[in-house]
């Protein structure tokens, strides 16, 4: 379960991420509560607009952010984005404490955070592959999810208590301090122990990620499922805050619900870390379980039972998303991983600008329970898409020796861009054409030598 901790750089990264994520969850909780109760009169629609502004940039800037994650030093890029978020958190805290914050200003800060996050997310997701070998990538992704949900277990509860005792502004200032943990962790890393990255020429590469995903039906299915869950199912701030108000609870009750959700999320992440690899069937089952758990939560008659349903929701959604992330990482050409992960994050987060305003409007017009029920139906639709593709793809077979058991074909990494060889070898020397002096032809060939005459790796 914890095999990636054998790598020093990953241990340092994990510790910094836990601290930073706790602060991020504290800020997210405080921001949603400020919009809902301090800047508006329990307006779920305003919260939906805030979330839409914050999550739109990853979708709109996807081609640029993915290319940046593949082209530049990810470690330095993350240090830059984390520093920018630190400054934004300080500004938010000062404006709220001084009483100068307004709803339009909060919209502006949400958009600014979204732009920074658009560059931060693909870099952080792809950076995992710079810390551990491909064999441990799925485990490292799952442990990242465990870090994220450990923070979710602590951050919202702490934020709720702080809002009640000292006010929401201080939550943003404390979050600013937590960014120093991630920046310090990146500074402490042993640069020589980072995994060498595949190199590309960088010419005409912005669209390579789109073309690659377009040629992978399995990724298109996963992206479709993730979009549906991200757009309609993962609007937990809207669901939890409005349900807390329905049950007569305040900021502390809202924060507690977010922490309860994290109990199931952490369990799902740790179980994902135990698996040897990410499988498509786990993604499909996770989406189905999420839909059923959401349907149960829409019928919960008490605050306590609603909290129990959140444990199941957290377990299902993290199982699905962690496995989907690991699947994308381990079956994607390393030279395109940053761009493909940027697409993945854009679709996951970019669904929020589409779904959050709709969900917020439904919660205001028809009640929160109706909005949750609709999200459950959409999640079951996502599960149906995965099941339909699995049956139509021909990857499902009857087991050779067990009559009633079915098996799925494994997806191996596909390569469309040949990475530059990391070092000299006899194999490279024997397969690489060499241009003759004064000619543009390769020896023994009637055609001009290709501009990039590097060997293509073979995959079994």
C-alpha positions as a Markdown table, in Angstrom:
| # | Residue | x | y | z |
|---|---|---|---|---|
| 1 | Unk | 0.0 | 0.0 | 0.0 |
| 2 | Unk | 2.8 | 2.4 | 0.9 |
| 3 | Unk | 5.6 | 1.2 | -1.5 |
| 4 | Unk | 6.1 | 4.7 | -3.1 |
| 5 | Unk | 7.3 | 6.0 | 0.3 |
| 6 | Unk | 10.5 | 4.1 | -0.4 |
| 7 | Unk | 11.4 | 7.0 | -2.7 |
| 8 | Unk | 12.8 | 10.0 | -0.7 |
| 9 | Unk | 11.5 | 12.6 | -3.1 |
| 10 | Unk | 8.0 | 11.2 | -2.9 |
| 11 | Unk | 8.1 | 11.1 | 0.9 |
| 12 | Unk | 9.0 | 14.8 | 0.9 |
| 13 | Unk | 6.3 | 15.6 | -1.7 |
| 14 | Unk | 3.6 | 13.7 | 0.3 |
| 15 | Unk | 4.3 | 15.6 | 3.5 |
| 16 | Unk | 4.2 | 18.9 | 1.8 |
| 17 | Unk | 1.0 | 18.0 | 0.0 |
| 18 | Unk | -0.8 | 17.0 | 3.2 |
| 19 | Unk | -0.1 | 20.3 | 4.8 |
| 20 | Unk | -0.9 | 22.4 | 1.7 |
| 21 | Unk | -4.1 | 20.4 | 1.0 |
| 22 | Unk | -5.3 | 21.0 | 4.6 |
| 23 | Unk | -5.0 | 24.7 | 4.0 |
| 24 | Unk | -6.7 | 24.4 | 0.6 |
| 25 | Unk | -9.7 | 22.6 | 2.1 |
| 26 | Unk | -9.9 | 25.2 | 4.9 |
| 27 | Unk | -10.0 | 28.0 | 2.3 |
| 28 | Unk | -12.6 | 26.2 | 0.1 |
| 29 | Unk | -14.9 | 25.7 | 3.1 |
| 30 | Unk | -14.5 | 29.3 | 4.2 |
| 31 | Unk | -15.0 | 30.7 | 0.6 |
| 32 | Unk | -18.2 | 28.8 | 0.1 |
| 33 | Unk | -19.6 | 29.8 | 3.5 |
| 34 | Unk | -18.7 | 33.4 | 2.9 |
| 35 | Unk | -20.5 | 33.5 | -0.4 |
| 36 | Unk | -23.5 | 31.6 | 1.0 |
| 37 | Unk | -24.0 | 33.5 | 4.3 |
| 38 | Unk | -22.0 | 36.7 | 4.4 |
| 39 | Unk | -22.1 | 38.0 | 0.8 |
| 40 | Unk | -25.6 | 36.7 | 0.0 |
| 41 | Unk | -28.7 | 35.5 | 1.8 |
| 42 | Unk | -28.3 | 31.7 | 1.4 |
| 43 | Unk | -28.0 | 32.0 | -2.4 |
| 44 | Unk | -27.0 | 28.6 | -3.8 |
| 45 | Unk | -27.0 | 30.1 | -7.3 |
| 46 | Unk | -24.3 | 32.6 | -6.3 |
| 47 | Unk | -22.2 | 29.7 | -5.0 |
| 48 | Unk | -22.7 | 27.9 | -8.3 |
| 49 | Unk | -21.4 | 31.0 | -10.2 |
| 50 | Unk | -18.4 | 31.2 | -7.9 |
| 51 | Unk | -17.5 | 27.5 | -8.5 |
| 52 | Unk | -18.1 | 28.0 | -12.3 |
| 53 | Unk | -15.7 | 30.9 | -12.4 |
| 54 | Unk | -13.1 | 29.0 | -10.5 |
| 55 | Unk | -13.3 | 25.8 | -12.5 |
| 56 | Unk | -13.7 | 27.3 | -16.0 |
| 57 | Unk | -10.1 | 28.2 | -16.7 |
| 58 | Unk | -8.8 | 24.6 | -16.6 |
| 59 | Unk | -11.2 | 23.9 | -19.5 |
| 60 | Unk | -10.6 | 27.1 | -21.5 |
| 61 | Unk | -6.8 | 26.9 | -21.2 |
| 62 | Unk | -6.4 | 23.2 | -21.5 |
| 63 | Unk | -4.2 | 23.2 | -24.6 |
| 64 | Unk | -1.8 | 25.8 | -23.2 |
| 65 | Unk | -1.5 | 24.4 | -19.7 |
| 66 | Unk | -0.9 | 20.8 | -20.9 |
| 67 | Unk | 1.8 | 22.0 | -23.3 |
| 68 | Unk | 3.5 | 24.0 | -20.5 |
| 69 | Unk | 3.4 | 21.0 | -18.2 |
| 70 | Unk | 5.2 | 18.9 | -20.8 |
| 71 | Unk | 7.6 | 21.6 | -22.0 |
| 72 | Unk | 9.0 | 23.2 | -18.8 |
| 73 | Unk | 10.4 | 22.1 | -15.5 |
| 74 | Unk | 7.4 | 20.9 | -13.6 |
| 75 | Unk | 9.1 | 21.4 | -10.2 |
| 76 | Unk | 9.8 | 25.0 | -10.8 |
| 77 | Unk | 6.3 | 25.5 | -12.4 |
| 78 | Unk | 4.6 | 24.2 | -9.2 |
| 79 | Unk | 6.7 | 26.4 | -7.0 |
| 80 | Unk | 5.5 | 29.4 | -9.1 |
| 81 | Unk | 1.8 | 28.4 | -9.0 |
| 82 | Unk | 1.9 | 27.7 | -5.3 |
| 83 | Unk | 3.5 | 31.1 | -4.6 |
| 84 | Unk | 0.8 | 32.8 | -6.6 |
| 85 | Unk | -1.9 | 31.0 | -4.6 |
| 86 | Unk | -0.2 | 32.1 | -1.4 |
| 87 | Unk | -0.5 | 35.8 | -2.4 |
| 88 | Unk | -4.1 | 35.4 | -3.4 |
| 89 | Unk | -5.0 | 33.8 | -0.1 |
| 90 | Unk | -3.4 | 36.7 | 1.8 |
| 91 | Unk | -5.3 | 39.2 | -0.3 |
| 92 | Unk | -8.6 | 37.4 | 0.3 |
| 93 | Unk | -8.0 | 37.2 | 4.1 |
| 94 | Unk | -7.1 | 40.9 | 4.4 |
| 95 | Unk | -10.2 | 42.0 | 2.4 |
| 96 | Unk | -12.6 | 39.9 | 4.4 |
| 97 | Unk | -11.1 | 40.9 | 7.7 |
| 98 | Unk | -11.3 | 44.6 | 6.7 |
| 99 | Unk | -14.9 | 44.2 | 5.6 |
| 100 | Unk | -14.1 | 45.4 | 2.1 |
| 101 | Unk | -15.0 | 42.1 | 0.3 |
| 102 | Unk | -18.0 | 42.2 | -2.1 |
| 103 | Unk | -19.6 | 39.5 | -4.2 |
| 104 | Unk | -18.2 | 40.8 | -7.5 |
| 105 | Unk | -14.7 | 40.9 | -5.9 |
| 106 | Unk | -15.1 | 37.3 | -4.8 |
| 107 | Unk | -16.1 | 36.4 | -8.3 |
| 108 | Unk | -12.8 | 38.0 | -9.5 |
| 109 | Unk | -10.7 | 36.1 | -7.0 |
| 110 | Unk | -12.4 | 32.8 | -7.9 |
| 111 | Unk | -11.5 | 33.4 | -11.6 |
| 112 | Unk | -7.9 | 34.3 | -10.6 |
| 113 | Unk | -7.6 | 31.2 | -8.5 |
| 114 | Unk | -9.0 | 29.2 | -11.4 |
| 115 | Unk | -6.3 | 30.5 | -13.8 |
| 116 | Unk | -3.5 | 29.6 | -11.5 |
| 117 | Unk | -5.0 | 26.2 | -10.8 |
| 118 | Unk | -5.3 | 25.6 | -14.5 |
| 119 | Unk | -1.5 | 25.6 | -14.7 |
| 120 | Unk | -0.9 | 24.0 | -11.3 |
| 121 | Unk | -3.1 | 20.9 | -11.7 |
| 122 | Unk | -1.6 | 19.2 | -14.8 |
| 123 | Unk | 1.9 | 20.0 | -13.6 |
| 124 | Unk | 1.2 | 18.4 | -10.2 |
| 125 | Unk | -0.5 | 15.4 | -11.7 |
| 126 | Unk | 2.3 | 14.7 | -14.2 |
| 127 | Unk | 5.0 | 15.4 | -11.7 |
| 128 | Unk | 4.1 | 12.1 | -9.9 |
| 129 | Unk | 5.7 | 10.4 | -12.9 |
| 130 | Unk | 8.8 | 12.4 | -12.3 |
| 131 | Unk | 9.0 | 11.1 | -8.7 |
| 132 | Unk | 8.4 | 7.3 | -9.1 |
| 133 | Unk | 8.8 | 4.7 | -11.8 |
| 134 | Unk | 6.0 | 3.7 | -14.0 |
| 135 | Unk | 5.5 | 0.5 | -12.0 |
| 136 | Unk | 4.6 | 2.6 | -8.9 |
| 137 | Unk | 2.7 | 5.3 | -10.7 |
| 138 | Unk | -0.7 | 3.9 | -9.9 |
| 139 | Unk | 0.3 | 3.5 | -6.2 |
| 140 | Unk | 1.6 | 7.0 | -6.1 |
| 141 | Unk | -1.5 | 8.5 | -7.6 |
| 142 | Unk | -3.6 | 6.6 | -5.0 |
| 143 | Unk | -1.5 | 7.8 | -2.2 |
| 144 | Unk | -1.8 | 11.4 | -3.5 |
| 145 | Unk | -5.6 | 10.9 | -3.3 |
| 146 | Unk | -5.1 | 9.6 | 0.3 |
| 147 | Unk | -3.2 | 12.8 | 1.1 |
| 148 | Unk | -5.9 | 14.9 | -0.5 |
| 149 | Unk | -8.6 | 13.2 | 1.4 |
| 150 | Unk | -6.7 | 13.2 | 4.7 |
| 151 | Unk | -6.6 | 16.9 | 4.3 |
| 152 | Unk | -10.3 | 16.9 | 3.5 |
| 153 | Unk | -10.9 | 15.1 | 6.7 |
| 154 | Unk | -9.1 | 17.8 | 8.7 |
| 155 | Unk | -9.4 | 21.0 | 6.8 |
| 156 | Unk | -13.2 | 21.6 | 6.6 |
| 157 | Unk | -13.7 | 20.7 | 10.3 |
| 158 | Unk | -10.9 | 23.1 | 11.4 |
| 159 | Unk | -12.3 | 25.8 | 9.1 |
| 160 | Unk | -15.8 | 25.5 | 10.5 |
| 161 | Unk | -14.5 | 25.9 | 14.1 |
| 162 | Unk | -12.3 | 28.8 | 13.1 |
| 163 | Unk | -15.2 | 30.6 | 11.4 |
| 164 | Unk | -17.3 | 30.3 | 14.5 |
| 165 | Unk | -14.5 | 31.4 | 16.9 |
| 166 | Unk | -12.4 | 34.0 | 15.1 |
| 167 | Unk | -14.1 | 34.6 | 11.8 |
| 168 | Unk | -13.7 | 33.5 | 8.2 |
| 169 | Unk | -10.9 | 35.9 | 7.2 |
| 170 | Unk | -8.3 | 34.2 | 9.4 |
| 171 | Unk | -8.9 | 30.9 | 7.6 |
| 172 | Unk | -7.5 | 32.4 | 4.4 |
| 173 | Unk | -4.4 | 33.7 | 6.2 |
| 174 | Unk | -3.7 | 30.3 | 7.8 |
| 175 | Unk | -4.1 | 28.7 | 4.3 |
| 176 | Unk | -1.4 | 31.2 | 3.0 |
| 177 | Unk | 1.0 | 29.8 | 5.6 |
| 178 | Unk | 0.4 | 26.2 | 4.5 |
| 179 | Unk | 1.6 | 26.9 | 1.0 |
| 180 | Unk | 5.1 | 27.2 | 2.4 |
| 181 | Unk | 5.1 | 23.5 | 3.2 |
| 182 | Unk | 4.8 | 22.5 | -0.5 |
| 183 | Unk | 7.3 | 25.1 | -1.6 |
| 184 | Unk | 9.7 | 23.9 | 1.0 |
| 185 | Unk | 9.2 | 20.3 | 0.0 |
| 186 | Unk | 10.0 | 21.1 | -3.6 |
| 187 | Unk | 13.1 | 22.9 | -2.6 |
| 188 | Unk | 14.3 | 19.9 | -0.5 |
| 189 | Unk | 14.0 | 17.4 | -3.3 |
| 190 | Unk | 17.1 | 15.6 | -4.7 |
| 191 | Unk | 17.0 | 16.8 | -8.3 |
| 192 | Unk | 19.3 | 14.0 | -9.5 |
| 193 | Unk | 16.9 | 11.3 | -8.3 |
| 194 | Unk | 14.0 | 12.6 | -10.4 |
| 195 | Unk | 12.9 | 10.2 | -13.2 |
| 196 | Unk | 14.2 | 11.4 | -16.6 |
| 197 | Unk | 11.4 | 12.8 | -18.7 |
| 198 | Unk | 10.7 | 11.9 | -22.3 |
| 199 | Unk | 11.7 | 14.7 | -24.7 |
| 200 | Unk | 9.9 | 16.0 | -27.7 |
| 201 | Unk | 10.9 | 18.6 | -30.3 |
| 202 | Unk | 8.1 | 21.0 | -29.1 |
| 203 | Unk | 7.0 | 21.9 | -32.7 |
| 204 | Unk | 3.3 | 21.6 | -33.5 |
| 205 | Unk | 2.7 | 19.8 | -30.2 |
| 206 | Unk | -0.2 | 21.7 | -28.8 |
| 207 | Unk | -2.8 | 19.5 | -30.6 |
| 208 | Unk | -1.0 | 16.2 | -30.0 |
| 209 | Unk | -2.8 | 15.6 | -26.8 |
| 210 | Unk | -6.2 | 16.0 | -28.5 |
| 211 | Unk | -5.2 | 13.7 | -31.4 |
| 212 | Unk | -3.9 | 11.1 | -29.0 |
| 213 | Unk | -7.0 | 11.0 | -26.9 |
| 214 | Unk | -9.1 | 11.0 | -30.1 |
| 215 | Unk | -7.4 | 7.7 | -31.1 |
| 216 | Unk | -8.1 | 6.1 | -27.8 |
| 217 | Unk | -11.7 | 5.0 | -27.4 |
| 218 | Unk | -11.1 | 3.8 | -23.8 |
| 219 | Unk | -9.9 | 7.3 | -22.8 |
| 220 | Unk | -12.8 | 8.9 | -24.5 |
| 221 | Unk | -15.1 | 6.8 | -22.4 |
| 222 | Unk | -13.3 | 7.6 | -19.2 |
| 223 | Unk | -13.3 | 11.3 | -20.0 |
| 224 | Unk | -17.1 | 11.2 | -20.7 |
| 225 | Unk | -17.8 | 9.5 | -17.4 |
| 226 | Unk | -15.5 | 11.9 | -15.5 |
| 227 | Unk | -17.2 | 14.9 | -17.1 |
| 228 | Unk | -20.7 | 13.8 | -16.1 |
| 229 | Unk | -19.6 | 13.2 | -12.5 |
| 230 | Unk | -17.6 | 16.4 | -12.4 |
| 231 | Unk | -20.4 | 18.5 | -13.8 |
| 232 | Unk | -23.4 | 17.3 | -11.8 |
| 233 | Unk | -22.3 | 14.9 | -9.1 |
| 234 | Unk | -19.3 | 16.6 | -7.5 |
| 235 | Unk | -21.0 | 19.8 | -6.4 |
| 236 | Unk | -20.5 | 18.8 | -2.7 |
| 237 | Unk | -20.1 | 22.4 | -1.4 |
| 238 | Unk | -23.6 | 23.2 | -2.8 |
| 239 | Unk | -25.1 | 19.9 | -1.5 |
| 240 | Unk | -23.5 | 19.9 | 1.9 |
| 241 | Unk | -24.0 | 23.6 | 2.8 |
| 242 | Unk | -27.6 | 23.7 | 1.8 |
| 243 | Unk | -28.4 | 20.4 | 3.5 |
| 244 | Unk | -26.7 | 21.7 | 6.6 |
| 245 | Unk | -29.0 | 24.7 | 6.6 |
| 246 | Unk | -32.0 | 22.4 | 6.0 |
| 247 | Unk | -31.1 | 20.4 | 9.1 |
| 248 | Unk | -30.6 | 23.7 | 11.1 |
| 249 | Unk | -26.8 | 23.5 | 11.3 |
| 250 | Unk | -24.3 | 26.3 | 11.0 |
| 251 | Unk | -20.7 | 26.6 | 9.7 |
| 252 | Unk | -19.5 | 23.9 | 12.1 |
| 253 | Unk | -22.1 | 21.5 | 10.9 |
| 254 | Unk | -21.2 | 22.2 | 7.2 |
| 255 | Unk | -17.5 | 21.7 | 8.0 |
| 256 | Unk | -18.3 | 18.4 | 9.8 |
| 257 | Unk | -20.2 | 17.1 | 6.8 |
| 258 | Unk | -17.2 | 17.8 | 4.6 |
| 259 | Unk | -14.9 | 15.9 | 7.0 |
| 260 | Unk | -17.4 | 13.0 | 7.1 |
| 261 | Unk | -17.3 | 12.8 | 3.3 |
| 262 | Unk | -13.5 | 12.5 | 3.6 |
| 263 | Unk | -13.7 | 9.4 | 5.8 |
| 264 | Unk | -15.1 | 7.4 | 2.9 |
| 265 | Unk | -12.8 | 9.2 | 0.4 |
| 266 | Unk | -9.7 | 8.3 | 2.4 |
| 267 | Unk | -10.8 | 4.7 | 2.6 |
| 268 | Unk | -11.3 | 4.5 | -1.1 |
| 269 | Unk | -7.9 | 6.1 | -1.8 |
| 270 | Unk | -6.1 | 3.6 | 0.5 |
| 271 | Unk | -7.8 | 0.6 | -1.1 |
| 272 | Unk | -6.9 | 1.9 | -4.5 |
| 273 | Unk | -3.2 | 2.1 | -3.4 |
| 274 | Unk | -3.3 | -1.7 | -2.6 |
| 275 | Unk | -4.2 | -2.6 | -6.2 |
| 276 | Unk | -1.4 | -3.5 | -8.5 |
| 277 | Unk | -2.8 | -1.5 | -11.4 |
| 278 | Unk | -5.7 | 0.7 | -12.4 |
| 279 | Unk | -8.5 | -1.1 | -14.2 |
| 280 | Unk | -11.4 | 0.1 | -16.3 |
| 281 | Unk | -14.0 | -2.1 | -14.5 |
| 282 | Unk | -13.2 | -0.4 | -11.2 |
| 283 | Unk | -13.9 | 3.0 | -12.8 |
| 284 | Unk | -17.3 | 1.8 | -14.0 |
| 285 | Unk | -18.2 | 0.2 | -10.7 |
| 286 | Unk | -17.2 | 3.3 | -8.8 |
| 287 | Unk | -19.5 | 5.4 | -11.0 |
| 288 | Unk | -22.4 | 3.1 | -10.3 |
| 289 | Unk | -21.8 | 3.0 | -6.6 |
| 290 | Unk | -21.6 | 6.8 | -6.5 |
| 291 | Unk | -25.0 | 7.1 | -8.2 |
| 292 | Unk | -26.6 | 4.7 | -5.8 |
| 293 | Unk | -25.1 | 6.4 | -2.8 |
| 294 | Unk | -26.2 | 9.8 | -4.0 |
| 295 | Unk | -29.7 | 8.5 | -4.5 |
| 296 | Unk | -29.7 | 7.3 | -0.9 |
| 297 | Unk | -28.4 | 10.6 | 0.4 |
| 298 | Unk | -31.3 | 12.5 | -1.3 |
| 299 | Unk | -33.7 | 10.5 | 0.8 |
| 300 | Unk | -31.9 | 10.9 | 4.2 |
| 301 | Unk | -34.4 | 12.1 | 6.8 |
| 302 | Unk | -31.9 | 13.3 | 9.4 |
| 303 | Unk | -28.5 | 15.0 | 9.6 |
| 304 | Unk | -26.9 | 11.9 | 11.0 |
| 305 | Unk | -28.2 | 9.6 | 8.2 |
| 306 | Unk | -27.2 | 12.1 | 5.6 |
| 307 | Unk | -23.6 | 12.0 | 7.1 |
| 308 | Unk | -23.6 | 8.2 | 6.9 |
| 309 | Unk | -24.5 | 8.4 | 3.2 |
| 310 | Unk | -21.7 | 10.8 | 2.6 |
| 311 | Unk | -19.2 | 8.2 | 3.7 |
| 312 | Unk | -20.4 | 5.9 | 1.0 |
| 313 | Unk | -20.4 | 8.8 | -1.5 |
| 314 | Unk | -16.8 | 9.7 | -0.7 |
| 315 | Unk | -15.7 | 6.0 | -1.0 |
| 316 | Unk | -17.3 | 5.6 | -4.4 |
| 317 | Unk | -16.2 | 8.8 | -6.0 |
| 318 | Unk | -12.6 | 8.6 | -4.9 |
| 319 | Unk | -12.4 | 5.0 | -6.0 |
| 320 | Unk | -13.7 | 6.0 | -9.4 |
| 321 | Unk | -11.5 | 9.1 | -9.8 |
| 322 | Unk | -8.3 | 7.7 | -8.4 |
| 323 | Unk | -8.5 | 4.7 | -10.6 |
| 324 | Unk | -9.4 | 6.8 | -13.6 |
| 325 | Unk | -6.4 | 9.0 | -13.0 |
| 326 | Unk | -4.1 | 6.0 | -12.5 |
| 327 | Unk | -5.4 | 4.4 | -15.7 |
| 328 | Unk | -4.7 | 7.6 | -17.7 |
| 329 | Unk | -1.2 | 7.9 | -16.3 |
| 330 | Unk | -0.1 | 4.3 | -16.8 |
| 331 | Unk | -1.6 | 3.8 | -20.3 |
| 332 | Unk | -0.5 | 7.1 | -21.9 |
| 333 | Unk | 2.6 | 7.8 | -23.9 |
| 334 | Unk | 5.1 | 9.4 | -21.5 |
| 335 | Unk | 5.9 | 12.1 | -24.0 |
| 336 | Unk | 2.3 | 13.2 | -24.0 |
| 337 | Unk | 1.4 | 12.6 | -20.4 |
| 338 | Unk | 1.3 | 16.3 | -19.4 |
| 339 | Unk | -1.1 | 17.2 | -22.2 |
| 340 | Unk | -3.4 | 14.2 | -21.7 |
| 341 | Unk | -3.6 | 14.8 | -18.0 |
| 342 | Unk | -4.3 | 18.5 | -18.7 |
| 343 | Unk | -7.3 | 17.3 | -20.8 |
| 344 | Unk | -8.3 | 14.9 | -18.0 |
| 345 | Unk | -8.2 | 17.7 | -15.3 |
| 346 | Unk | -9.9 | 20.2 | -17.6 |
| 347 | Unk | -12.8 | 17.8 | -18.2 |
| 348 | Unk | -13.0 | 16.9 | -14.5 |
| 349 | Unk | -12.9 | 20.5 | -13.3 |
| 350 | Unk | -14.3 | 22.0 | -16.4 |
| 351 | Unk | -17.6 | 20.2 | -16.0 |
| 352 | Unk | -18.2 | 22.4 | -12.9 |
| 353 | Unk | -18.9 | 25.6 | -14.9 |
| 354 | Unk | -21.6 | 23.7 | -16.8 |
| 355 | Unk | -23.1 | 21.8 | -13.9 |
| 356 | Unk | -22.7 | 24.0 | -10.8 |
| 357 | Unk | -25.0 | 26.9 | -11.9 |
| 358 | Unk | -27.6 | 24.3 | -13.0 |
| 359 | Unk | -27.3 | 22.4 | -9.7 |
| 360 | Unk | -27.4 | 25.7 | -7.8 |
| 361 | Unk | -30.5 | 26.8 | -9.7 |
| 362 | Unk | -32.2 | 23.5 | -9.1 |
| 363 | Unk | -31.4 | 23.6 | -5.3 |
| 364 | Unk | -33.0 | 27.1 | -5.1 |
| 365 | Unk | -36.0 | 26.3 | -7.3 |
| 366 | Unk | -36.9 | 22.7 | -6.4 |
| 367 | Unk | -34.9 | 22.0 | -3.2 |
| 368 | Unk | -31.5 | 20.4 | -2.6 |
| 369 | Unk | -32.9 | 16.9 | -2.5 |
| 370 | Unk | -34.1 | 17.2 | -6.1 |
| 371 | Unk | -30.7 | 18.5 | -7.2 |
| 372 | Unk | -29.0 | 15.5 | -5.5 |
| 373 | Unk | -31.4 | 13.0 | -7.1 |
| 374 | Unk | -30.7 | 14.4 | -10.5 |
| 375 | Unk | -26.9 | 14.1 | -9.9 |
| 376 | Unk | -27.5 | 10.5 | -8.9 |
| 377 | Unk | -29.3 | 9.8 | -12.2 |
| 378 | Unk | -26.5 | 11.4 | -14.2 |
| 379 | Unk | -23.9 | 9.2 | -12.3 |
| 380 | Unk | -25.8 | 6.1 | -13.2 |
| 381 | Unk | -25.9 | 7.3 | -16.8 |
| 382 | Unk | -22.1 | 7.6 | -16.7 |
| 383 | Unk | -21.9 | 4.0 | -15.4 |
| 384 | Unk | -24.1 | 2.9 | -18.2 |
| 385 | Unk | -21.8 | 4.5 | -20.8 |
| 386 | Unk | -18.9 | 2.5 | -19.4 |
| 387 | Unk | -20.8 | -0.8 | -19.4 |
| 388 | Unk | -22.1 | -0.2 | -22.9 |
| 389 | Unk | -18.6 | 0.5 | -24.2 |
| 390 | Unk | -17.1 | -2.5 | -22.4 |
| 391 | Unk | -19.6 | -4.8 | -24.1 |
| 392 | Unk | -19.3 | -3.3 | -27.5 |
| 393 | Unk | -15.5 | -3.1 | -27.5 |
| 394 | Unk | -15.0 | -6.9 | -27.5 |
| 395 | Unk | -12.6 | -6.7 | -24.5 |
| 396 | Unk | -14.9 | -8.8 | -22.3 |
| 397 | Unk | -14.3 | -12.5 | -22.6 |
| 398 | Unk | -15.3 | -15.7 | -20.8 |
| 399 | Unk | -12.6 | -17.1 | -18.5 |
| 400 | Unk | -10.7 | -19.9 | -20.0 |
| 401 | Unk | -11.1 | -22.3 | -17.1 |
| 402 | Unk | -14.0 | -21.0 | -15.0 |
| 403 | Unk | -17.4 | -21.2 | -16.7 |
| 404 | Unk | -19.1 | -18.3 | -15.0 |
| 405 | Unk | -16.2 | -15.9 | -14.7 |
| 406 | Unk | -15.5 | -13.0 | -17.2 |
| 407 | Unk | -12.2 | -11.3 | -17.9 |
| 408 | Unk | -11.3 | -7.9 | -19.4 |
| 409 | Unk | -8.3 | -7.4 | -21.7 |
| 410 | Unk | -5.5 | -5.2 | -20.2 |
| 411 | Unk | -4.7 | -1.8 | -21.8 |
| 412 | Unk | -1.0 | -1.3 | -22.4 |
| 413 | Unk | 0.7 | 2.0 | -23.0 |
| 414 | Unk | 0.4 | 3.3 | -26.5 |
| 415 | Unk | 3.2 | 5.3 | -28.1 |
| 416 | Unk | 2.8 | 7.8 | -30.9 |
| 417 | Unk | 5.7 | 10.1 | -30.2 |
| 418 | Unk | 9.1 | 8.5 | -29.8 |
| 419 | Unk | 11.0 | 9.9 | -26.8 |
| 420 | Unk | 14.7 | 10.7 | -27.2 |
| 421 | Unk | 17.0 | 7.9 | -26.0 |
| 422 | Unk | 18.3 | 8.6 | -22.5 |
| 423 | Unk | 21.7 | 7.1 | -23.1 |
| 424 | Unk | 23.8 | 5.3 | -25.7 |
| 425 | Unk | 23.2 | 1.6 | -26.3 |
| 426 | Unk | 24.0 | -1.1 | -28.8 |
| 427 | Unk | 20.3 | -1.3 | -29.7 |
| 428 | Unk | 20.1 | 2.4 | -30.4 |
| 429 | Unk | 23.3 | 2.3 | -32.4 |
| 430 | Unk | 22.1 | -0.6 | -34.5 |
| 431 | Unk | 18.7 | 0.9 | -35.3 |
| 432 | Unk | 19.3 | 4.6 | -35.8 |
| 433 | Unk | 19.9 | 5.8 | -39.3 |
| 434 | Unk | 22.9 | 8.2 | -39.7 |
| 435 | Unk | 23.0 | 10.9 | -42.4 |
| 436 | Unk | 26.0 | 10.7 | -44.7 |
| 437 | Unk | 28.1 | 13.9 | -45.1 |
| 438 | Unk | 26.9 | 16.1 | -48.0 |
| 439 | Unk | 23.6 | 14.3 | -48.4 |
| 440 | Unk | 20.2 | 14.2 | -46.8 |
| 441 | Unk | 19.8 | 10.5 | -47.4 |
| 442 | Unk | 20.2 | 7.7 | -44.9 |
| 443 | Unk | 22.6 | 4.9 | -45.9 |
| 444 | Unk | 21.0 | 2.1 | -47.7 |
| 445 | Unk | 17.8 | 4.1 | -48.3 |
| 446 | Unk | 16.3 | 5.6 | -51.4 |
| 447 | Unk | 14.3 | 8.1 | -49.4 |
| 448 | Unk | 15.5 | 11.2 | -47.5 |
| 449 | Unk | 16.3 | 10.5 | -43.9 |
| 450 | Unk | 13.5 | 11.5 | -41.6 |
| 451 | Unk | 14.0 | 14.7 | -39.6 |
| 452 | Unk | 13.6 | 12.7 | -36.4 |
| 453 | Unk | 15.3 | 9.4 | -36.9 |
| 454 | Unk | 14.9 | 8.1 | -33.5 |
| 455 | Unk | 13.7 | 4.5 | -32.9 |
| 456 | Unk | 10.2 | 3.9 | -31.9 |
| 457 | Unk | 9.8 | 1.8 | -28.7 |
| 458 | Unk | 7.9 | -1.4 | -29.1 |
| 459 | Unk | 5.2 | -2.4 | -26.7 |
| 460 | Unk | 4.1 | -5.9 | -26.0 |
